[in-house]
Amino acid sequence: MFKAPAGSFFLFGPRGTGKSTWLRQTQAEALWLDLLDPEAQRLHQARPERLRERLAAEPGRTTVVIDEVQKVPALLDVVHALVEQRPQLRFVLTGSSARQLRRGSWNLLAGRLVEASLHPFTAAELGDDFRLEEALRIGLVPLVWEAAEPPGFRKDVTPLISTPGGLRT
């Protein structure tokens, strides 16, 4: 089970690993900024400092979740300033890839936020539900693993499985 850091942190991981779902369950009282919402993305791209205005309008909030921060990397400068000015605030920033942010030379807050990651399931986490052939066929991303019929899954295609003795179906 994932245990969040006590202070502010980045939460990275592939799409479908449950970052947003976990945060909605554990940080329901936080001020949320969902950058998958086109309107929120547009508003904050035009004026990243709107985050300050939202915080001023809701002074009782102590945690801020910015979901999919890579969509508006300029928000990182605002978060950086807020971390310095208001250390009592806790920020949780999600994204699919730290690499994408680093590649764009965006501010990763110089160690002010720790990095945490959610990964696909492991065989140990799935326990008795783990099936090697299923894992090889569809992977172990929770969104896909728990789907009734994984996206793009075709029952008419038989996968090839590599074994020490060669390929088999």
C-alpha positions as CSV (number, residue, x, y, z in Angstrom):
1,M,0.0,0.0,0.0
2,F,1.3,3.4,-0.9
3,K,2.2,5.7,2.0
4,A,2.4,9.4,1.2
5,P,5.2,11.6,2.4
6,A,4.3,13.8,5.3
7,G,5.1,17.1,3.5
8,S,4.7,18.4,0.0
9,F,5.5,15.9,-2.8
10,F,5.4,15.1,-6.5
11,L,3.5,11.9,-7.2
12,F,4.6,10.4,-10.5
13,G,3.6,7.2,-12.3
14,P,2.3,5.9,-15.6
15,R,-1.2,6.7,-16.6
16,G,-3.7,4.3,-15.1
17,T,-1.8,3.5,-11.9
18,G,-4.4,5.2,-9.7
19,K,-2.7,8.5,-8.7
20,S,-5.8,10.7,-9.1
21,T,-8.1,8.0,-7.7
22,W,-5.9,7.5,-4.6
23,L,-5.7,11.2,-4.0
24,R,-9.4,11.8,-4.4
25,Q,-9.9,9.2,-1.7
26,T,-7.2,10.5,0.7
27,Q,-7.2,14.2,0.0
28,A,-10.9,14.9,-0.5
29,E,-10.7,18.1,1.6
30,A,-7.8,19.6,-0.4
31,L,-8.1,22.5,-2.8
32,W,-8.1,20.7,-6.2
33,L,-6.8,21.9,-9.5
34,D,-7.5,19.3,-12.2
35,L,-5.6,20.2,-15.3
36,L,-7.3,17.6,-17.3
37,D,-10.2,20.0,-17.2
38,P,-9.7,22.1,-20.4
39,E,-11.1,25.2,-18.7
40,A,-8.9,24.9,-15.7
41,Q,-5.9,24.3,-18.0
42,R,-6.7,27.3,-20.1
43,L,-7.2,29.6,-17.1
44,H,-4.0,28.6,-15.4
45,Q,-1.9,28.6,-18.6
46,A,-3.0,32.2,-19.2
47,R,-2.4,33.3,-15.6
48,P,-0.7,30.7,-13.4
49,E,-0.9,33.2,-10.5
50,R,-4.6,32.4,-10.3
51,L,-3.5,29.7,-7.9
52,R,-2.7,32.4,-5.4
53,E,-6.2,33.9,-5.9
54,R,-7.9,30.5,-5.3
55,L,-5.9,30.0,-2.1
56,A,-6.8,33.5,-0.9
57,A,-10.4,32.8,-1.5
58,E,-10.3,29.6,0.5
59,P,-8.0,30.4,3.5
60,G,-8.9,27.3,5.4
61,R,-7.3,24.9,2.9
62,T,-4.0,23.5,4.0
63,T,-3.4,21.0,1.2
64,V,-3.4,21.8,-2.5
65,V,-3.6,19.0,-5.1
66,I,-2.5,19.9,-8.7
67,D,-3.4,16.9,-10.9
68,E,-1.4,16.5,-14.1
69,V,0.9,19.5,-13.4
70,Q,2.9,18.8,-16.6
71,K,-0.1,20.3,-18.5
72,V,0.8,23.8,-17.1
73,P,4.4,23.7,-16.0
74,A,4.5,27.5,-15.3
75,L,2.5,26.6,-12.2
76,L,5.7,25.2,-10.7
77,D,7.1,28.7,-10.3
78,V,4.0,29.8,-8.4
79,V,4.1,26.7,-6.2
80,H,7.8,27.3,-5.5
81,A,7.1,30.8,-4.3
82,L,4.1,29.6,-2.2
83,V,6.3,26.8,-0.6
84,E,8.7,29.5,0.5
85,Q,6.1,32.1,1.6
86,R,3.6,29.7,3.2
87,P,5.4,26.7,4.6
88,Q,2.2,25.5,6.4
89,L,0.7,24.6,3.0
90,R,1.1,21.1,1.7
91,F,1.3,20.6,-2.1
92,V,0.7,17.3,-3.9
93,L,1.5,17.5,-7.6
94,T,0.8,14.6,-9.9
95,G,2.1,13.8,-13.3
96,S,2.9,10.9,-15.6
97,S,6.6,11.7,-16.0
98,A,9.2,13.7,-14.2
99,R,11.3,13.2,-17.4
100,Q,8.8,15.3,-19.4
101,L,9.1,18.2,-17.0
102,R,12.9,17.9,-16.8
103,R,13.2,17.8,-20.6
104,G,11.3,21.1,-20.7
105,S,13.8,22.6,-18.2
106,W,10.9,23.4,-15.8
107,N,11.4,24.2,-12.2
108,L,11.2,21.0,-10.2
109,L,11.4,23.0,-7.0
110,A,15.1,22.3,-6.2
111,G,14.4,19.6,-3.6
112,R,11.6,21.4,-1.8
113,L,9.2,18.6,-2.7
114,V,10.1,15.0,-2.5
115,E,9.3,12.6,-5.3
116,A,7.1,9.6,-4.8
117,S,5.9,7.1,-7.5
118,L,3.0,4.8,-8.1
119,H,3.9,1.8,-10.2
120,P,1.9,-1.0,-11.9
121,F,0.9,-3.9,-9.7
122,T,3.4,-6.5,-8.7
123,A,2.6,-10.3,-8.6
124,A,2.9,-10.1,-4.8
125,E,0.3,-7.4,-4.5
126,L,-2.1,-9.4,-6.6
127,G,-1.5,-12.6,-4.6
128,D,-3.8,-15.4,-5.7
129,D,-5.3,-13.1,-8.5
130,F,-2.0,-13.0,-10.3
131,R,-2.0,-14.9,-13.6
132,L,1.2,-14.8,-15.6
133,E,-0.3,-15.2,-19.0
134,E,-2.8,-12.4,-18.3
135,A,-0.1,-10.2,-17.0
136,L,2.0,-10.8,-20.1
137,R,-1.0,-10.2,-22.3
138,I,-2.4,-7.0,-20.8
139,G,0.3,-5.7,-18.3
140,L,-0.2,-4.9,-14.7
141,V,-1.5,-1.3,-14.8
142,P,-4.4,-1.2,-12.3
143,L,-6.8,0.6,-14.7
144,V,-6.3,-2.2,-17.3
145,W,-5.9,-5.1,-14.9
146,E,-9.2,-4.3,-13.1
147,A,-11.2,-3.6,-16.3
148,A,-13.9,-6.1,-17.2
149,E,-12.4,-6.2,-20.7
150,P,-9.1,-4.3,-21.1
151,P,-9.1,-1.5,-23.8
152,G,-7.8,-2.8,-27.1
153,F,-8.0,-6.4,-25.9
154,R,-9.0,-8.8,-28.7
155,K,-10.2,-12.2,-27.8
156,D,-9.5,-13.4,-31.4
157,V,-5.7,-12.8,-31.0
158,T,-3.6,-15.5,-29.2
159,P,-0.5,-14.0,-27.6
160,L,2.9,-15.6,-28.0
161,I,4.7,-16.3,-24.7
162,S,8.4,-16.6,-24.6
163,T,9.6,-19.5,-22.5
164,P,13.1,-21.1,-22.1
165,G,12.0,-23.7,-24.6
166,G,10.9,-21.1,-27.2
167,L,7.7,-19.3,-28.1
168,R,4.3,-20.9,-27.3
169,T,0.7,-19.8,-27.5
